[in-house]
Amino acid sequence: MGLAFGAVLVVAAALGIVWWLTRPPALPTIPNQYLATVQSAAKTCPELSVPMLAAQLDAESHWNPQADSGQAQGIAQFYPSTWAEWGKDYTGDGKADVWNPADAIPAQGAYMCHLFNEVKSIPGDPTQLALAAYNAGPGAVLKAQGIPQIPETQNYVNRIEALIPKYTQTYAKQIGASPSPSGN
C-alpha cells in the first residue's frame, strides 16, 4: 500500500509539473491603482481606448513608474524634451512630475491625441501610425509616410497591437462587462 501511495504521489507531482509548464500565460491586467487614471486619459480623444493606453504603458515600462531607460523616464517613458512640452500638473500638487503616474498617464493620453492628429494624413492604420510616432517621433513617421523602417519602432507597434486584445479582455473583466470591439 505504501508503494502504491508513493507512486500515486509521483504521478500527481508529475502531472502538476506538466500543467505548470504548459499552462497558458496569465493575461495582463491594468494595476488597480492606475485604472481610474487610464480610464480618464482614454477619454481625451475618440481615437484612444483604455486597452490601447494600457498596452502602451505595458510596452513602455511594464507599469513601473520609476522606469528610466537613461533617456526616457517614468511610467509613460517621456523624453525630457517631450515632457517639457506635454507634461502637466494633472494632480494639482503644483508640479508636473514625469515620475508620478497621475501626471504622466494623462500627459500620455494628450500627447497620443496630438500624434493621431499629426499622422491623420498618412495612409495606413491610424493607431499604428500614432504609436510609431510616440516611439520614433512624429517627424520620422511623416518622413517615412508610414511606420519607419526602424526595427525598435516596428517591434514596439507590433507588441502593443498584440497586447491590445489581451487588455480588452481583462479590462472587460475588471469593470464587469463584456469586451466590445472598440475596447472603450
N, C-alpha and C positions, 0 to 999 in steps of 0.2 A: 504494500500500500504506500509506503514512504517513497519508493522508487517511482511509482506511478504519479504521485503528487508532485514530485520533483520534475518529472517530465512535463506535466501539465504547466508548471510554473515556467519552465524553459520555453515552451511553445508560446505561452501567453506573453512572455517578455519579448520573444522574437517578433510576434505579431504587433506588439506595441511599438517596437523599434521600426518595423516596416511602415506602420501607419505614420509615425512621427516623420520619417524621412520622405514619405511620398504624399503627405497632406498638401493641399493647395496653400499657397502663401496667403497670409491674412491680408484682407483688403485695407487700404489706407483709410484713415478717418481724420476729420478735422479735429484737432485737440479742442476740448470743450472750452478752454479759456480763450480761444480765438474765434469761436463760432459766430458770435454776435458781430464781431468786428468784420469778419469776412462777409457775412450777410449784408451788412451795411455798405461795405465797399462795393459789393456787386450791384448795388442799386445806383451807382454813379452814372452809368450809361447803359443803354439797352444791349450793347454788344457783350457786356460782362455777364458771367454767371458765377454762382458760388463754386460749383465744381471746377470751373476753369481757373479761378483765382487760387483755389485750394491746391490744384495740381501744380500751378506755377510756384506757389510757396514751397511745396514739397520738393520740386526740382531745384529751386534756388537754394534752400537752406535746410531742408528736412525739418522745417518748423523750428529751427534754432534761432532765437532772437539775438544770440551772440555770435552768429556766424560771421567770419571775417576771412575773405579769400586773400587778403593782402592788398586788394583793390576795392572790391565791393563789400558792403557792410550791412549787417542786420538781417532780419528775417526775410526781407524782400530783396536783399543784395543790391542796394543802390551804390553806384559810384558817387564819390563826394561831389563831383560837379553836377550830376543829375539830382542828387539830394538837395544841393544848394538852390536849384530851380523848382523842384517839385515837393520837397519836404515842407510840411506844415505842422503847426501845433494843433493836432486834432483832439488832444486830451484837455486842452485849456489850462495846462500847468505852466504856460509861459515859455516853453521850449519845444522846438521841432527836433525830436530825438530819433535818429535813424535806428537806435538800439531798442526803442520802445515799439512793440508791435501795434499798439493803439494809434501811433502816429504813422508807422511805416506801411501798414496794410492799406489804410485809406489813401495814402500817397501812391501806393502801387496801383490802386483802382483808378485814381485820377490820371496817372501817367499812362496807363493802358488805354483809357478812353481817348487821350490825346494821340496815342500811337495808332489806334483804329482810324482816327480821322486823318492822320498823316499818310497812311497807306491805302486809303479807300480808292484811289485812282489806279492802283496797280492790279492787274488781273491776277486772280488766284483766291485762295481761301483767306478771308479777312482775319480770322483768328490766328492762322499760321503766320501770316504776314506781320501782325501786331506782336506776336510772341517773338518772331525773328528780330523785329525792331527793338524789343526790350533787351534782347541778348546782344545783338551786334550793333545796335544803334540804328535810328531811322535812316540816316544817310546811307548806310550800307545796303539797306533794303531798297531805297529809292534808286541808288546807283545800279543795283543788280536787276531792278524791275521785278523783284521776286525774292525768294529766300536766297540769301547769298551762298555761294559755294564755300562756306566755312564749315568744316566738319563739326566743330563745337556747337555752332548755331543749328545746324541740321539735326544733330543728336538732341539738342535741347527741345526743339519743336516736336520731334518725334516722341520724346519721353513724355512731354506734357500731353500730347494728343493721346498717348496710351493710358495716361493716368486719369484723364477726364471721365471716361465711362466708369472707372472704379470709384472715383469720388462721387459721381452721380448716384451710384448705387448706395454707397454708405451714407451720403448726405440725406437721401430719402429716408433711410432707417433712423438717422439721428433726429430728424424732425417728424418721424412717424407718418410719412407719406409714401406714395408710390413714385418711382422715378419717372420724370417727364422727359420727353425728347430734348427739350431746350436746356434742362438741367437747372432751371431757376427755382 
